[in-house]
Every structure is written in structure tokens, then in C-alpha cells.
Amino acid sequence: ALIGVAFSVAFLVGPMIGAWFAKRARTNELFLSTPALFAIVLTIIELVCIVLFLPETLPKEKRLIKSHSESKLLPFWIY
């Protein structure tokens, strides 16, 4: 339910933010970079909140410890 709420809020707030940036856009600004910078800042804030406030759900005794030799068997993105 929380994911649905997050999407609903994003669908409501996103166009309003886009309209605000469109209204404030300067024609001489290179590639209109302000919206991109705003998105980068929001992403960094999100990552910091995830790292700081979301706990690890898997108990330590159930975590798989991989040896160095096993880690070379699979590509890095699978871990």
C-alpha cells in the first residue's frame, strides 16, 4: 500500500514540479540543467535516507559469507 501511495504522490507532485521548472526556465541556460540537478539532489537525499533509516532485515546468522574465490565466479551485479 505504501508503494502505491508513493507512486500516487509522485504522479501528482511530479508534473507540478515540472511546470514550476518550465515557468522559471531561462532560454540561455545550457540544456536546462536545473531540473536534472534537482533530480540528482533528490536521488542523493533518497540514498542517504535509505542507508540511515532502513534496517537490514536478514539476521546476521542467515547471511551468506562469500569467500574471495567464490566472488570471482559471478559478475559483480548479481551480488
C-alpha positions as CSV (number, residue, x, y, z in Angstrom):
1,A,0.0,0.0,0.0
2,L,2.9,2.4,0.8
3,I,4.4,1.9,-2.7
4,G,1.0,2.7,-4.2
5,V,0.8,5.9,-2.2
6,A,4.3,6.8,-3.2
7,F,3.5,6.4,-6.9
8,S,0.3,8.4,-6.5
9,V,2.1,11.3,-4.7
10,A,4.8,11.2,-7.4
11,F,2.2,11.4,-10.2
12,L,0.6,14.4,-8.5
13,V,3.7,16.3,-7.4
14,G,5.9,15.5,-10.4
15,P,4.0,17.4,-13.0
16,M,3.7,20.4,-10.7
17,I,7.5,20.5,-10.2
18,G,8.0,20.2,-13.9
19,A,5.6,23.1,-14.6
20,W,7.4,25.2,-12.0
21,F,10.7,24.5,-13.7
22,A,9.2,25.2,-17.1
23,K,7.9,28.5,-15.9
24,R,11.3,29.5,-14.4
25,A,13.4,28.2,-17.3
26,R,15.9,30.7,-18.8
27,T,16.3,30.3,-22.5
28,N,20.0,30.8,-22.4
29,E,20.6,28.1,-19.8
30,L,22.7,25.2,-21.3
31,F,20.4,22.2,-21.7
32,L,18.1,23.5,-19.0
33,S,20.2,21.7,-16.4
34,T,18.3,22.9,-13.3
35,P,15.7,20.1,-13.4
36,A,18.5,17.5,-13.8
37,L,20.4,18.9,-10.8
38,F,17.2,18.9,-8.8
39,A,16.7,15.2,-9.7
40,I,20.3,14.4,-8.7
41,V,19.8,16.1,-5.3
42,L,16.6,14.2,-4.7
43,T,18.4,10.9,-5.5
44,I,21.2,11.6,-3.2
45,I,18.8,12.5,-0.4
46,E,16.9,9.3,-1.1
47,L,20.1,7.2,-0.9
48,V,21.2,8.8,2.4
49,C,17.7,8.1,3.9
50,I,17.8,4.5,2.7
51,V,21.3,3.9,4.2
52,L,20.5,5.7,7.5
53,F,16.9,4.7,8.2
54,L,16.2,1.3,6.6
55,P,17.4,-1.6,8.8
56,E,18.9,-4.8,7.4
57,T,16.1,-7.4,7.5
58,L,18.2,-10.5,7.2
59,P,19.6,-11.7,10.5
60,K,23.4,-12.0,10.7
61,E,23.3,-15.7,11.2
62,K,21.4,-16.2,7.9
63,R,23.7,-14.1,5.8
64,L,25.9,-15.9,3.3
65,I,29.5,-15.1,3.6
66,K,31.3,-15.5,0.3
67,S,35.0,-16.2,0.1
68,H,37.2,-14.3,-2.3
69,S,37.4,-17.2,-4.7
70,E,33.6,-17.5,-4.9
71,S,33.2,-13.8,-5.7
72,K,35.1,-14.2,-8.9
73,L,32.7,-16.8,-10.3
74,L,29.8,-14.5,-10.9
75,P,29.6,-10.9,-12.4
76,F,29.5,-8.2,-9.8
77,W,25.9,-7.1,-10.4
78,I,24.5,-10.5,-9.3
79,Y,25.6,-9.9,-5.7
